[in-house]
Every structure is written in structure tokens, then in C-alpha cells.
Amino acid sequence: QVRLEESGGGLVQAGGSLRLSCTVTGRTFSTDDMAWFRQAPGKERTFIASINWSGSSTYYTESMKERLVISRDNAKSTLYLQMNQLKPEDTAVYYCAAKPLGGATLGPYDYWGQGTQVTVSS
């Protein structure tokens, strides 16, 4: 059974940082492209960052690229998202997603976690 489990969310003040993690089981993590999405209250889920299977290529949504670092540890089957200079508008549920390597950077992604809540206070 494939499982993606996010962690690391929480409440943080504006200007602070968080590192999200996503641990994958039930799949060969090292052959999956991975991504982070988020869904703010009342809005659609949107792409924010992706990383290819080896970690050699990353892609960020333009509006956030200076504040994000996506990375992975294939030995630990874990994906990370470092978020810096957080703003109240970053408040959302953050999801990790996986797909077999190759294909479009923006998806579609086949497997999803349940999400972790990030709340940024002003």
C-alpha cells in the first residue's frame, strides 16, 4: 500500500521558517518525481515546487521561488520543503505528491498525502 505522510506543519509567526517532510512507503521512492502543492481556505490546490527522481532538477512556482527549497533524501524515502520568510497568505494545507519519473513537471501526480496544516500569524 502506497502511503505519503507529511509532517512539520504548525503555527508560525510571519517572517518565520518551517521545514516540511514527506515520508513515502510502499513505492520505490528513488524512481519517483515528487512535488509539493498547497490549498488555501476557499481556493483550489496549486503547485508550488517539484524535484526529479535524482534531486538534480528542481522547479518552483514563480511567486515563491525565492523563499522555498525543495530537497529529497532517497536513502530515507523522504521529501522536504524548506519555507522561509513566511507570510500570512502562505496559510494553507500543504500536500506532497508522487509520480513515476518523467512526464510533465506539473503533473498529473498519482499519489498524494493527507496534507499538513501551515498557519502563519501576522
N, CA, C and O atoms as a GROMACS GRO file, in nm:
protein
  488
    1GLN      N    1   0.085  -0.119   0.000
    1GLN     CA    2   0.000   0.000   0.000
    1GLN      C    3   0.089   0.124   0.000
    1GLN      O    4   0.180   0.137   0.081
    2VAL      N    5   0.060   0.214  -0.093
    2VAL     CA    6   0.137   0.336  -0.103
    2VAL      C    7   0.089   0.436   0.001
    2VAL      O    8  -0.032   0.456   0.018
    3ARG      N    9   0.183   0.496   0.070
    3ARG     CA   10   0.148   0.596   0.170
    3ARG      C   11   0.247   0.710   0.165
    3ARG      O   12   0.368   0.689   0.163
    4LEU      N   13   0.193   0.832   0.163
    4LEU     CA   14   0.271   0.954   0.173
    4LEU      C   15   0.227   1.026   0.298
    4LEU      O   16   0.108   1.056   0.313
    5GLU      N   17   0.318   1.053   0.388
    5GLU     CA   18   0.282   1.114   0.516
    5GLU      C   19   0.361   1.241   0.537
    5GLU      O   20   0.483   1.238   0.552
    6GLU      N   21   0.290   1.353   0.539
    6GLU     CA   22   0.352   1.483   0.562
    6GLU      C   23   0.364   1.511   0.711
    6GLU      O   24   0.284   1.462   0.792
    7SER      N   25   0.463   1.590   0.746
    7SER     CA   26   0.479   1.636   0.884
    7SER      C   27   0.554   1.768   0.882
    7SER      O   28   0.609   1.809   0.780
    8GLY      N   29   0.555   1.834   0.996
    8GLY     CA   30   0.632   1.959   1.008
    8GLY      C   31   0.551   2.085   1.001
    8GLY      O   32   0.604   2.194   1.021
    9GLY      N   33   0.422   2.073   0.974
    9GLY     CA   34   0.338   2.192   0.972
    9GLY      C   35   0.314   2.244   1.113
    9GLY      O   36   0.355   2.183   1.212
   10GLY      N   37   0.248   2.359   1.121
   10GLY     CA   38   0.219   2.416   1.251
   10GLY      C   39   0.192   2.563   1.240
   10GLY      O   40   0.168   2.617   1.132
   11LEU      N   41   0.195   2.628   1.355
   11LEU     CA   42   0.171   2.772   1.364
   11LEU      C   43   0.305   2.843   1.375
   11LEU      O   44   0.389   2.808   1.457
   12VAL      N   45   0.323   2.945   1.291
   12VAL     CA   46   0.447   3.021   1.291
   12VAL      C   47   0.414   3.168   1.269
   12VAL      O   48   0.315   3.201   1.203
   13GLN      N   49   0.496   3.253   1.322
   13GLN     CA   50   0.476   3.397   1.301
   13GLN      C   51   0.528   3.438   1.164
   13GLN      O   52   0.617   3.375   1.108
   14ALA      N   53   0.470   3.544   1.113
   14ALA     CA   54   0.518   3.599   0.986
   14ALA      C   55   0.667   3.628   0.994
   14ALA      O   56   0.716   3.682   1.093
   15GLY      N   57   0.737   3.592   0.888
   15GLY     CA   58   0.881   3.608   0.884
   15GLY      C   59   0.957   3.485   0.929
   15GLY      O   60   1.078   3.477   0.912
   16GLY      N   61   0.886   3.389   0.985
   16GLY     CA   62   0.950   3.268   1.033
   16GLY      C   63   0.970   3.165   0.924
   16GLY      O   64   0.941   3.189   0.807
   17SER      N   65   1.020   3.049   0.965
   17SER     CA   66   1.050   2.941   0.872
   17SER      C   67   0.991   2.810   0.922
   17SER      O   68   0.967   2.792   1.042
   18LEU      N   69   0.968   2.721   0.829
   18LEU     CA   70   0.925   2.584   0.860
   18LEU      C   71   0.990   2.490   0.760
   18LEU      O   72   1.017   2.528   0.646
   19ARG      N   73   1.015   2.368   0.804
   19ARG     CA   74   1.057   2.264   0.712
   19ARG      C   75   0.956   2.151   0.718
   19ARG      O   76   0.934   2.089   0.822
   20LEU      N   77   0.895   2.126   0.604
   20LEU     CA   78   0.801   2.017   0.592
   20LEU      C   79   0.874   1.892   0.544
   20LEU      O   80   0.972   1.899   0.471
   21SER      N   81   0.823   1.778   0.589
   21SER     CA   82   0.876   1.650   0.546
   21SER      C   83   0.764   1.564   0.491
   21SER      O   84   0.648   1.580   0.528
   22CYS      N   85   0.800   1.474   0.404
   22CYS     CA   86   0.703   1.378   0.348
   22CYS      C   87   0.774   1.245   0.335
   22CYS      O   88   0.868   1.230   0.256
   23THR      N   89   0.728   1.149   0.411
   23THR     CA   90   0.788   1.015   0.408
   23THR      C   91   0.700   0.924   0.324
   23THR      O   92   0.578   0.920   0.341
   24VAL      N   93   0.763   0.850   0.233
   24VAL     CA   94   0.690   0.766   0.139
   24VAL      C   95   0.719   0.620   0.168
   24VAL      O   96   0.834   0.580   0.185
   25THR      N   97   0.615   0.542   0.174
   25THR     CA   98   0.628   0.397   0.187
   25THR      C   99   0.542   0.330   0.082
   25THR      O  100   0.446   0.387   0.032
   26GLY      N  101   0.580   0.206   0.048
   26GLY     CA  102   0.502   0.129  -0.048
   26GLY      C  103   0.539   0.155  -0.193
   26GLY      O  104   0.477   0.099  -0.283
   27ARG      N  105   0.638   0.240  -0.216
   27ARG     CA  106   0.686   0.267  -0.351
   27ARG      C  107   0.838   0.279  -0.350
   27ARG      O  108   0.899   0.300  -0.246
   28THR      N  109   0.897   0.265  -0.469
   28THR     CA  110   1.040   0.288  -0.483
   28THR      C  111   1.061   0.438  -0.497
   28THR      O  112   1.054   0.493  -0.607
   29PHE      N  113   1.087   0.501  -0.386
   29PHE     CA  114   1.094   0.648  -0.380
   29PHE      C  115   1.196   0.702  -0.480
   29PHE      O  116   1.173   0.807  -0.541
   30SER      N  117   1.306   0.633  -0.497
   30SER     CA  118   1.416   0.685  -0.579
   30SER      C  119   1.386   0.688  -0.728
   30SER      O  120   1.466   0.740  -0.806
   31THR      N  121   1.272   0.633  -0.769
   31THR     CA  122   1.234   0.640  -0.910
   31THR      C  123   1.108   0.725  -0.930
   31THR      O  124   1.046   0.719  -1.036
   32ASP      N  125   1.072   0.802  -0.829
   32ASP     CA  126   0.957   0.890  -0.838
   32ASP      C  127   1.001   1.036  -0.846
   32ASP      O  128   1.093   1.078  -0.777
   33ASP      N  129   0.933   1.112  -0.932
   33ASP     CA  130   0.938   1.257  -0.922
   33ASP      C  131   0.842   1.299  -0.812
   33ASP      O  132   0.737   1.237  -0.792
   34MET      N  133   0.879   1.404  -0.740
   34MET     CA  134   0.799   1.446  -0.625
   34MET      C  135   0.765   1.593  -0.634
   34MET      O  136   0.832   1.671  -0.702
   35ALA      N  137   0.659   1.631  -0.564
   35ALA     CA  138   0.618   1.770  -0.567
   35ALA      C  139   0.546   1.808  -0.439
   35ALA      O  140   0.499   1.723  -0.364
   36TRP      N  141   0.539   1.938  -0.416
   36TRP     CA  142   0.457   1.995  -0.310
   36TRP      C  143   0.349   2.084  -0.374
   36TRP      O  144   0.374   2.158  -0.469
   37PHE      N  145   0.231   2.072  -0.319
   37PHE     CA  146   0.118   2.156  -0.355
   37PHE      C  147   0.064   2.216  -0.225
   37PHE      O  148   0.100   2.174  -0.116
   38ARG      N  149  -0.022   2.316  -0.241
   38ARG     CA  150  -0.090   2.370  -0.124
   38ARG      C  151  -0.231   2.412  -0.161
   38ARG      O  152  -0.261   2.440  -0.277
   39GLN      N  153  -0.316   2.414  -0.059
   39GLN     CA  154  -0.454   2.457  -0.078
   39GLN      C  155  -0.492   2.551   0.035
   39GLN      O  156  -0.503   2.511   0.151
   40ALA      N  157  -0.513   2.676  -0.002
   40ALA     CA  158  -0.555   2.775   0.096
   40ALA      C  159  -0.706   2.766   0.114
   40ALA      O  160  -0.776   2.715   0.027
   41PRO      N  161  -0.758   2.816   0.226
   41PRO     CA  162  -0.902   2.810   0.251
   41PRO      C  163  -0.982   2.873   0.138
   41PRO      O  164  -0.955   2.987   0.098
   42GLY      N  165  -1.078   2.799   0.087
   42GLY     CA  166  -1.165   2.850  -0.017
   42GLY      C  167  -1.103   2.858  -0.155
   42GLY      O  168  -1.162   2.914  -0.247
   43LYS      N  169  -0.983   2.802  -0.171
   43LYS     CA  170  -0.914   2.811  -0.300
   43LYS      C  171  -0.879   2.672  -0.351
   43LYS      O  172  -0.886   2.573  -0.277
   44GLU      N  173  -0.841   2.665  -0.477
   44GLU     CA  174  -0.801   2.538  -0.537
   44GLU      C  175  -0.659   2.500  -0.493
   44GLU      O  176  -0.580   2.586  -0.453
   45ARG      N  177  -0.630   2.374  -0.502
   45ARG     CA  178  -0.496   2.327  -0.472
   45ARG      C  179  -0.403   2.370  -0.585
   45ARG      O  180  -0.437   2.357  -0.703
   46THR      N  181  -0.287   2.422  -0.551
   46THR     CA  182  -0.194   2.474  -0.651
   46THR      C  183  -0.054   2.418  -0.631
   46THR      O  184  -0.013   2.387  -0.519
   47PHE      N  185   0.017   2.405  -0.738
   47PHE     CA  186   0.154   2.356  -0.739
   47PHE      C  187   0.247   2.461  -0.681
   47PHE      O  188   0.231   2.580  -0.709
   48ILE      N  189   0.346   2.418  -0.600
   48ILE     CA  190   0.445   2.516  -0.554
   48ILE      C  191   0.589   2.474  -0.583
   48ILE      O  192   0.674   2.561  -0.603
   49ALA      N  193   0.620   2.344  -0.586
   49ALA     CA  194   0.758   2.304  -0.611
   49ALA      C  195   0.764   2.158  -0.650
   49ALA      O  196   0.679   2.078  -0.610
   50SER      N  197   0.866   2.123  -0.729
   50SER     CA  198   0.887   1.984  -0.766
   50SER      C  199   1.036   1.953  -0.772
   50SER      O  200   1.121   2.042  -0.782
   51ILE      N  201   1.065   1.823  -0.766
   51ILE     CA  202   1.204   1.776  -0.774
   51ILE      C  203   1.203   1.644  -0.848
   51ILE      O  204   1.114   1.561  -0.828
   52ASN      N  205   1.302   1.624  -0.933
   52ASN     CA  206   1.303   1.500  -1.009
   52ASN      C  207   1.356   1.385  -0.923
   52ASN      O  208   1.397   1.406  -0.809
   53TRP      N  209   1.356   1.266  -0.980
   53TRP     CA  210   1.385   1.146  -0.903
   53TRP      C  211   1.522   1.147  -0.838
   53TRP      O  212   1.540   1.093  -0.728
   54SER      N  213   1.620   1.209  -0.905
   54SER     CA  214   1.755   1.207  -0.852
   54SER      C  215   1.788   1.330  -0.766
   54SER      O  216   1.889   1.332  -0.696
   55GLY      N  217   1.702   1.429  -0.771
   55GLY     CA  218   1.730   1.552  -0.700
   55GLY      C  219   1.812   1.652  -0.781
   55GLY      O  220   1.849   1.757  -0.730
   56SER      N  221   1.841   1.619  -0.905
   56SER     CA  222   1.928   1.704  -0.987
   56SER      C  223   1.853   1.819  -1.051
   56SER      O  224   1.916   1.912  -1.103
   57SER      N  225   1.721   1.815  -1.049
   57SER     CA  226   1.642   1.919  -1.113
   57SER      C  227   1.525   1.959  -1.023
   57SER      O  228   1.451   1.874  -0.975
   58THR      N  229   1.511   2.089  -1.002
   58THR     CA  230   1.401   2.140  -0.922
   58THR      C  231   1.328   2.249  -0.998
   58THR      O  232   1.382   2.311  -1.090
   59TYR      N  233   1.204   2.271  -0.958
   59TYR     CA  234   1.122   2.373  -1.024
   59TYR      C  235   1.030   2.433  -0.920
   59TYR      O  236   0.974   2.362  -0.836
   60TYR      N  237   1.014   2.566  -0.925
   60TYR     CA  238   0.933   2.637  -0.826
   60TYR      C  239   0.832   2.728  -0.895
   60TYR      O  240   0.856   2.780  -1.004
   61THR      N  241   0.719   2.745  -0.830
   61THR     CA  242   0.628   2.846  -0.878
   61THR      C  243   0.694   2.983  -0.863
   61THR      O  244   0.761   3.010  -0.763
   62GLU      N  245   0.675   3.066  -0.961
   62GLU     CA  246   0.749   3.192  -0.969
   62GLU      C  247   0.730   3.279  -0.845
   62GLU      O  248   0.824   3.342  -0.798
   63SER      N  249   0.610   3.281  -0.792
   63SER     CA  250   0.578   3.372  -0.683
   63SER      C  251   0.646   3.336  -0.551
   63SER      O  252   0.652   3.419  -0.460
   64MET      N  253   0.696   3.214  -0.541
   64MET     CA  254   0.753   3.169  -0.414
   64MET      C  255   0.898   3.124  -0.424
   64MET      O  256   0.959   3.089  -0.323
   65LYS      N  257   0.954   3.123  -0.542
   65LYS     CA  258   1.082   3.054  -0.564
   65LYS      C  259   1.196   3.107  -0.478
   65LYS      O  260   1.290   3.033  -0.449
   66GLU      N  261   1.191   3.233  -0.438
   66GLU     CA  262   1.299   3.288  -0.358
   66GLU      C  263   1.289   3.249  -0.211
   66GLU      O  264   1.383   3.272  -0.134
   67ARG      N  265   1.177   3.189  -0.172
   67ARG     CA  266   1.155   3.157  -0.031
   67ARG      C  267   1.150   3.007  -0.005
   67ARG      O  268   1.132   2.964   0.109
   68LEU      N  269   1.165   2.927  -0.110
   68LEU     CA  270   1.149   2.782  -0.096
   68LEU      C  271   1.275   2.707  -0.136
   68LEU      O  272   1.350   2.749  -0.224
   69VAL      N  273   1.297   2.594  -0.070
   69VAL     CA  274   1.398   2.498  -0.114
   69VAL      C  275   1.337   2.358  -0.102
   69VAL      O  276   1.302   2.314   0.007
   70ILE      N  277   1.326   2.290  -0.214
   70ILE     CA  278   1.278   2.153  -0.214
   70ILE      C  279   1.399   2.061  -0.223
   70ILE      O  280   1.494   2.088  -0.297
   71SER      N  281   1.396   1.952  -0.149
   71SER     CA  282   1.508   1.857  -0.150
   71SER      C  283   1.455   1.718  -0.117
   71SER      O  284   1.339   1.702  -0.079
   72ARG      N  285   1.540   1.620  -0.132
   72ARG     CA  286   1.499   1.482  -0.104
   72ARG      C  287   1.618   1.402  -0.056
   72ARG      O  288   1.734   1.433  -0.088
   73ASP      N  289   1.588   1.299   0.021
   73ASP     CA  290   1.688   1.203   0.066
   73ASP      C  291   1.637   1.066   0.025
   73ASP      O  292   1.552   1.008   0.091
   74ASN      N  293   1.690   1.015  -0.083
   74ASN     CA  294   1.641   0.887  -0.135
   74ASN      C  295   1.670   0.771  -0.040
   74ASN      O  296   1.596   0.673  -0.038
   75ALA      N  297   1.775   0.782   0.037
   75ALA     CA  298   1.807   0.675   0.132
   75ALA      C  299   1.703   0.667   0.243
   75ALA      O  300   1.682   0.561   0.302
   76LYS      N  301   1.637   0.779   0.271
   76LYS     CA  302   1.535   0.783   0.376
   76LYS      C  303   1.394   0.788   0.320
   76LYS      O  304   1.296   0.796   0.395
   77SER      N  305   1.381   0.785   0.186
   77SER     CA  306   1.250   0.793   0.121
   77SER      C  307   1.171   0.913   0.171
   77SER      O  308   1.052   0.904   0.200
   78THR      N  309   1.239   1.024   0.180
   78THR     CA  310   1.178   1.144   0.239
   78THR      C  311   1.203   1.266   0.151
   78THR      O  312   1.312   1.289   0.100
   79LEU      N  313   1.097   1.342   0.136
   79LEU     CA  314   1.095   1.467   0.063
   79LEU      C  315   1.087   1.580   0.164
   79LEU      O  316   1.024   1.566   0.269
   80TYR      N  317   1.151   1.693   0.132
   80TYR     CA  318   1.150   1.808   0.222
   80TYR      C  319   1.108   1.935   0.148
   80TYR      O  320   1.123   1.946   0.026
   81LEU      N  321   1.057   2.029   0.226
   81LEU     CA  322   1.031   2.163   0.174
   81LEU      C  323   1.068   2.263   0.283
   81LEU      O  324   1.002   2.271   0.387
   82GLN      N  325   1.174   2.337   0.258
   82GLN     CA  326   1.212   2.445   0.348
   82GLN      C  327   1.143   2.573   0.303
   82GLN      O  328   1.157   2.616   0.188
   83MET      N  329   1.068   2.633   0.394
   83MET     CA  330   0.996   2.756   0.361
   83MET      C  331   1.045   2.868   0.452
   83MET      O  332   1.045   2.854   0.575
   84ASN      N  333   1.086   2.976   0.393
   84ASN     CA  334   1.142   3.088   0.467
   84ASN      C  335   1.060   3.214   0.446
   84ASN      O  336   0.981   3.223   0.351
   85GLN      N  337   1.078   3.311   0.534
   85GLN     CA  338   1.007   3.439   0.523
   85GLN      C  339   0.858   3.417   0.502
   85GLN      O  340   0.798   3.474   0.411
   86LEU      N  341   0.801   3.336   0.585
   86LEU     CA  342   0.660   3.302   0.569
   86LEU      C  343   0.570   3.423   0.589
   86LEU      O  344   0.599   3.511   0.670
   87LYS      N  345   0.459   3.424   0.514
   87LYS     CA  346   0.362   3.533   0.517
   87LYS      C  347   0.226   3.477   0.556
   87LYS      O  348   0.201   3.358   0.537
   88PRO      N  349   0.138   3.560   0.608
   88PRO     CA  350   0.004   3.511   0.641
   88PRO      C  351  -0.067   3.447   0.522
   88PRO      O  352  -0.145   3.353   0.539
   89GLU      N  353  -0.040   3.495   0.402
   89GLU     CA  354  -0.104   3.437   0.283
   89GLU      C  355  -0.048   3.298   0.248
   89GLU      O  356  -0.099   3.233   0.157
   90ASP      N  357   0.055   3.254   0.317
   90ASP     CA  358   0.105   3.118   0.299
   90ASP      C  359   0.024   3.017   0.380
   90ASP      O  360   0.048   2.896   0.369
   91THR      N  361  -0.069   3.064   0.459
   91THR     CA  362  -0.154   2.974   0.537
   91THR      C  363  -0.232   2.884   0.443
   91THR      O  364  -0.305   2.930   0.355
   92ALA      N  365  -0.215   2.753   0.462
   92ALA     CA  366  -0.276   2.655   0.371
   92ALA      C  367  -0.248   2.516   0.425
   92ALA      O  368  -0.169   2.498   0.518
   93VAL      N  369  -0.314   2.419   0.364
   93VAL     CA  370  -0.276   2.279   0.383
   93VAL      C  371  -0.176   2.244   0.273
   93VAL      O  372  -0.200   2.269   0.155
   94TYR      N  373  -0.064   2.188   0.314
   94TYR     CA  374   0.044   2.155   0.222
   94TYR      C  375   0.046   2.004   0.198
   94TYR      O  376   0.044   1.925   0.293
   95TYR      N  377   0.049   1.965   0.071
   95TYR     CA  378   0.044   1.827   0.030
   95TYR      C  379   0.171   1.788  -0.046
   95TYR      O  380   0.224   1.867  -0.124
   96CYS      N  381   0.218   1.667  -0.023
   96CYS     CA  382   0.320   1.612  -0.110
   96CYS      C  383   0.255   1.515  -0.208
   96CYS      O  384   0.148   1.460  -0.180
   97ALA      N  385   0.320   1.496  -0.321
   97ALA     CA  386   0.266   1.412  -0.426
   97ALA      C  387   0.380   1.342  -0.500
   97ALA      O  388   0.492   1.391  -0.504
   98ALA      N  389   0.347   1.226  -0.557
   98ALA     CA  390   0.447   1.145  -0.625
   98ALA      C  391   0.395   1.095  -0.758
   98ALA      O  392   0.275   1.074  -0.776
   99LYS      N  393   0.489   1.078  -0.853
   99LYS     CA  394   0.455   1.014  -0.980
   99LYS      C  395   0.580   0.944  -1.031
   99LYS      O  396   0.691   0.980  -0.992
  100PRO      N  397   0.563   0.845  -1.115
  100PRO     CA  398   0.680   0.781  -1.176
  100PRO      C  399   0.764   0.883  -1.251
  100PRO      O  400   0.710   0.979  -1.306
  101LEU      N  401   0.896   0.862  -1.254
  101LEU     CA  402   0.984   0.961  -1.316
  101LEU      C  403   0.948   0.986  -1.462
  101LEU      O  404   0.900   0.898  -1.534
  102GLY      N  405   0.975   1.110  -1.503
  102GLY     CA  406   0.944   1.151  -1.639
  102GLY      C  407   0.809   1.218  -1.647
  102GLY      O  408   0.737   1.227  -1.547
  103GLY      N  409   0.775   1.265  -1.765
  103GLY     CA  410   0.648   1.333  -1.782
  103GLY      C  411   0.655   1.477  -1.738
  103GLY      O  412   0.762   1.529  -1.706
  104ALA      N  413   0.541   1.540  -1.738
  104ALA     CA  414   0.535   1.684  -1.711
  104ALA      C  415   0.566   1.716  -1.565
  104ALA      O  416   0.524   1.646  -1.473
  105THR      N  417   0.641   1.824  -1.547
  105THR     CA  418   0.678   1.868  -1.411
  105THR      C  419   0.555   1.896  -1.326
  105THR      O  420   0.554   1.865  -1.207
  106LEU      N  421   0.452   1.955  -1.386
  106LEU     CA  422   0.334   1.994  -1.310
  106LEU      C  423   0.233   1.880  -1.293
  106LEU      O  424   0.128   1.900  -1.232
  107GLY      N  425   0.265   1.764  -1.344
  107GLY     CA  426   0.178   1.650  -1.322
  107GLY      C  427   0.112   1.601  -1.448
  107GLY      O  428   0.149   1.644  -1.557
  108PRO      N  429   0.016   1.512  -1.437
  108PRO     CA  430  -0.053   1.480  -1.310
  108PRO      C  431   0.028   1.390  -1.218
  108PRO      O  432   0.110   1.310  -1.264
  109TYR      N  433   0.005   1.402  -1.090
  109TYR     CA  434   0.066   1.320  -0.989
  109TYR      C  435  -0.032   1.212  -0.947
  109TYR      O  436  -0.153   1.234  -0.940
  110ASP      N  437   0.022   1.094  -0.921
  110ASP     CA  438  -0.063   0.978  -0.899
  110ASP      C  439  -0.093   0.950  -0.752
  110ASP      O  440  -0.197   0.893  -0.719
  111TYR      N  441  -0.003   0.991  -0.665
  111TYR     CA  442  -0.018   0.958  -0.523
  111TYR      C  443  -0.006   1.086  -0.440
  111TYR      O  444   0.075   1.174  -0.468
  112TRP      N  445  -0.089   1.092  -0.337
  112TRP     CA  446  -0.099   1.213  -0.256
  112TRP      C  447  -0.099   1.180  -0.107
  112TRP      O  448  -0.149   1.076  -0.065
  113GLY      N  449  -0.041   1.270  -0.029
  113GLY     CA  450  -0.054   1.260   0.115
  113GLY      C  451  -0.183   1.324   0.162
  113GLY      O  452  -0.260   1.378   0.083
  114GLN      N  453  -0.204   1.318   0.293
  114GLN     CA  454  -0.324   1.375   0.353
  114GLN      C  455  -0.311   1.523   0.382
  114GLN      O  456  -0.411   1.591   0.406
  115GLY      N  457  -0.189   1.574   0.379
  115GLY     CA  458  -0.168   1.716   0.400
  115GLY      C  459  -0.128   1.750   0.542
  115GLY      O  460  -0.158   1.678   0.637
  116THR      N  461  -0.058   1.862   0.554
  116THR     CA  462  -0.022   1.916   0.685
  116THR      C  463  -0.055   2.064   0.686
  116THR      O  464  -0.026   2.137   0.591
  117GLN      N  465  -0.116   2.109   0.794
  117GLN     CA  466  -0.161   2.247   0.804
  117GLN      C  467  -0.046   2.339   0.841
  117GLN      O  468   0.029   2.314   0.935
  118VAL      N  469  -0.034   2.446   0.766
  118VAL     CA  470   0.060   2.554   0.799
  118VAL      C  471  -0.021   2.681   0.821
  118VAL      O  472  -0.097   2.722   0.734
  119THR      N  473  -0.005   2.740   0.936
  119THR     CA  474  -0.075   2.865   0.969
  119THR      C  475   0.028   2.970   1.004
  119THR      O  476   0.112   2.950   1.092
  120VAL      N  477   0.021   3.082   0.935
  120VAL     CA  478   0.115   3.191   0.958
  120VAL      C  479   0.040   3.309   1.018
  120VAL      O  480  -0.052   3.363   0.955
  121SER      N  481   0.078   3.348   1.136
  121SER     CA  482   0.011   3.459   1.203
  121SER      C  483   0.083   3.590   1.174
  121SER      O  484   0.205   3.595   1.154
  122SER      N  485   0.004   3.697   1.173
  122SER     CA  486   0.062   3.829   1.142
  122SER      C  487   0.111   3.899   1.268
  122SER      O  488   0.162   4.011   1.260
   0.00000   0.00000   0.00000
